[in-house]
Amino acid sequence: MWKKKTYIKNSSHPFKINRTKIDLYFDCKRCFFLDQKFGIKRPHGTPLVLNTKVVEKLKSELDLCRVKKKIHPQVLENNVNYIPASNKNLHEWRNPFKGIRYHHKQTNFLLNGSIDDVWTNNTTKKNYCLIIKSTTKQNRLSYEQIWSGYWRQLSFYSYLLEKNSVEMSKTGIIVFINAMNNDKNFSFKLNIFEKILDASWIESTVMKIFELLNSEKVPENTNYCKYCNYYFSIKDKINE
């Protein structure tokens, strides 16, 4: 059985910290600590199979556009001039089992993430990292409805790309696929959002994670973590 690698203080081997674990750190430092130090993972949620298939369908269409060096028709409908970028490493960087990596020497962390794609502005030739999400909302999404963590993910991915010698725009892109299904066919519309990314949090957060993992003290539970609250509710009942 595969055993999760846990953090060992002063180990000479780089320790991998991926994007999802950084999200976990922001969500609950206690859950993050237990996961990375002791291999105690949160319970898995229900996999979103349909969402994944919709995203993969768009990715395959973008790959065809990459070969033909053309703009995807629905991207063109959004009045943006982006074509999927060509890079010899892109297949590996998009692979969830490999991803894009950067060795952060100060902490000996191997920072890692699997990107959805990189687009290039056909006019300016600037590169933009993007993430692709699916939804079934009938009305067009607004910027206010987008989870702030998505922009954090994008800034982390752009950081990794820059560390791998890819010149990136300061702007990131989120593509929402609005999936529609009726009795006759299945179709989707794209909503494209752009925003200037803030990468100023990355270095300081990596150092805070390093400090936390080198500590022997388990962080206190927080009121907003449903997993910690569930655990302590059961513990209190048992001790009654």
KOLPADO-62751 format. One line per 4 residues: number of its first residue (from 1); for each residue y, x, z of C-alpha. Coordinates in Angstrom, 3 decimals. Layout:
NUM = Y X Z  ...
***
This chain:
1 = 0.000 0.000 0.000  3.500 1.249 -0.868  5.432 2.325 2.206  9.194 2.214 2.329
5 = 10.894 5.579 2.804  13.092 5.585 5.882  15.994 7.835 6.789  15.098 11.098 8.551
9 = 17.918 12.989 10.191  18.535 16.522 8.835  15.906 16.115 6.101  16.327 18.474 3.156
13 = 15.288 15.731 0.726  18.070 13.492 -0.621  17.879 9.944 0.736  18.396 7.158 -1.793
17 = 21.023 4.549 -1.009  21.219 1.880 -3.689  23.833 -0.740 -4.383  21.916 -3.569 -2.702
21 = 21.695 -1.571 0.541  25.438 -0.991 0.474  25.850 -4.761 0.160  23.497 -5.109 3.145
25 = 25.675 -2.673 5.118  28.727 -4.856 4.499  26.751 -8.004 5.323  25.230 -6.801 8.608
29 = 25.191 -3.252 9.964  22.343 -4.081 12.340  20.071 -5.369 9.529  21.029 -2.339 7.433
33 = 20.187 0.070 10.285  16.791 -1.539 10.959  15.977 -1.541 7.246  16.923 2.063 6.528
37 = 15.819 3.688 9.813  12.652 1.718 10.597  11.701 -0.022 7.347  12.170 -3.503 8.860
41 = 13.292 -5.599 5.912  14.848 -9.026 5.864  12.535 -11.818 4.595  12.657 -12.212 0.814
45 = 14.373 -15.260 -0.620  13.065 -17.394 -3.474  13.312 -15.495 -6.800  15.701 -17.084 -9.300
49 = 13.333 -16.974 -12.270  15.380 -19.176 -14.614  18.602 -17.268 -13.864  16.852 -13.987 -14.636
53 = 15.500 -15.267 -17.960  18.953 -16.464 -19.035  20.494 -13.080 -18.210  17.705 -11.196 -20.007
57 = 18.208 -13.359 -23.104  21.872 -12.377 -23.285  21.009 -8.708 -22.693  18.586 -8.760 -25.630
61 = 21.291 -10.281 -27.857  23.755 -7.611 -26.721  21.203 -4.929 -27.596  21.056 -6.276 -31.152
65 = 24.850 -6.126 -31.298  24.674 -2.544 -30.001  22.457 -1.525 -32.911  24.702 -3.293 -35.433
69 = 27.895 -2.058 -33.691  29.331 -5.566 -33.683  30.912 -7.946 -31.194  28.692 -10.691 -29.791
73 = 29.885 -14.030 -31.291  30.544 -15.618 -27.892  32.416 -12.554 -26.710  34.586 -12.917 -29.810
77 = 35.169 -16.581 -28.894  36.729 -15.330 -25.634  39.275 -13.363 -27.718  38.179 -9.935 -26.451
81 = 37.389 -6.962 -28.639  34.373 -5.440 -26.876  31.163 -4.073 -28.363  28.141 -2.905 -26.333
85 = 28.473 0.851 -25.778  25.992 3.398 -27.101  24.787 6.090 -24.704  21.484 7.968 -24.751
89 = 21.075 7.393 -20.992  21.878 3.685 -21.007  18.233 2.548 -21.161  17.460 4.512 -17.988
93 = 20.661 3.455 -16.212  19.778 -0.208 -16.815  16.208 0.216 -15.598  15.880 -1.315 -12.072
97 = 13.200 1.265 -11.196  15.382 4.232 -12.219  19.050 3.328 -12.532  22.056 5.604 -12.544
101 = 22.249 8.230 -9.785  24.680 10.620 -8.166  23.852 13.197 -5.504  26.527 12.975 -2.800
105 = 26.213 16.509 -1.451  28.251 16.000 1.723  25.762 13.433 3.033  22.709 14.382 0.924
109 = 22.557 10.762 -0.231  21.294 9.904 -3.685  23.604 7.038 -4.572  21.913 4.695 -6.999
113 = 22.370 1.437 -8.917  21.051 -0.290 -12.032  23.893 -1.458 -14.238  23.803 -4.487 -16.552
117 = 25.726 -2.929 -19.421  28.753 -0.942 -20.567  31.147 -2.275 -23.184  33.639 -0.354 -25.290
121 = 36.965 -1.717 -26.443  36.712 -1.565 -30.225  40.402 -0.656 -30.512  41.214 1.576 -27.544
125 = 37.658 3.006 -27.185  37.863 2.612 -23.393  34.600 1.942 -21.543  34.117 -0.990 -19.167
129 = 31.254 -1.566 -16.761  30.077 -5.145 -16.461  27.703 -7.300 -14.497  26.135 -10.469 -15.867
133 = 25.521 -13.596 -13.779  24.345 -17.089 -14.668  25.500 -20.467 -13.438  25.100 -24.140 -14.327
137 = 28.634 -25.311 -13.530  30.019 -27.683 -16.130  33.622 -26.695 -15.554  34.990 -23.248 -16.314
141 = 34.971 -20.905 -13.327  38.164 -19.499 -11.850  38.826 -16.063 -10.371  39.081 -17.650 -6.915
145 = 35.449 -18.849 -7.141  34.012 -15.379 -7.774  32.402 -13.681 -4.781  34.413 -10.568 -3.859
149 = 31.177 -8.583 -3.553  30.750 -8.701 -7.332  33.962 -6.727 -7.792  32.748 -4.277 -5.148
153 = 29.501 -3.859 -7.084  31.459 -3.165 -10.254  33.630 -0.540 -8.589  30.484 1.203 -7.288
157 = 28.859 1.154 -10.735  32.026 2.508 -12.383  32.121 5.248 -9.735  28.523 6.241 -10.579
161 = 29.274 6.226 -14.307  32.294 8.473 -13.817  30.178 10.850 -11.709  27.812 10.960 -14.701
165 = 30.630 12.089 -17.000  31.402 8.708 -18.581  35.134 8.107 -18.877  35.728 4.607 -17.518
169 = 38.551 2.109 -17.589  39.993 1.138 -14.220  39.093 -2.456 -15.124  35.689 -4.091 -14.619
173 = 34.171 -7.130 -16.321  32.082 -10.013 -14.968  30.302 -12.210 -17.500  29.154 -15.614 -16.292
177 = 26.618 -17.420 -18.450  27.127 -21.162 -18.222  23.648 -22.431 -19.077  23.259 -25.910 -20.540
181 = 19.970 -27.644 -21.206  19.395 -31.007 -22.872  16.470 -32.804 -24.489  16.974 -31.087 -27.837
185 = 17.868 -27.473 -27.127  18.983 -24.811 -24.664  22.379 -23.169 -25.028  24.937 -21.214 -23.064
189 = 28.639 -20.405 -23.009  30.160 -17.191 -21.734  33.031 -16.983 -19.240  34.493 -13.475 -19.133
193 = 36.597 -12.206 -16.214  38.424 -8.877 -15.938  40.039 -7.239 -12.955  41.380 -3.827 -11.923
197 = 38.788 -2.284 -9.619  39.375 -0.733 -6.214  37.142 2.291 -5.626  39.054 3.572 -2.588
201 = 36.431 2.166 -0.172  33.466 4.095 -1.599  33.815 7.586 -0.117  34.812 6.344 3.336
205 = 31.956 3.800 3.359  29.397 6.454 2.374  30.574 8.621 5.266  30.394 5.686 7.705
209 = 26.835 4.947 6.538  25.951 8.601 7.088  27.382 8.456 10.613  25.500 5.224 11.354
213 = 22.137 6.528 10.126  22.502 9.677 12.182  23.093 7.623 15.299  20.259 6.562 17.600
217 = 22.028 3.414 18.723  21.134 0.120 17.064  24.345 -1.778 16.173  25.115 -4.962 18.066
221 = 24.244 -8.243 16.395  27.054 -10.292 14.899  27.576 -14.030 15.028  27.747 -14.369 11.232
225 = 24.295 -12.865 10.461  21.761 -15.708 10.218  18.844 -13.275 10.414  20.015 -11.685 13.668
229 = 20.857 -15.103 15.105  17.366 -16.369 14.251  15.735 -13.363 15.916  17.770 -13.606 19.113
233 = 17.324 -17.398 19.304  13.534 -16.923 19.282  13.758 -14.045 21.749  15.817 -16.156 24.170
237 = 13.311 -19.015 23.909  10.391 -16.700 24.647  12.177 -15.230 27.657  13.049 -18.623 29.155
***
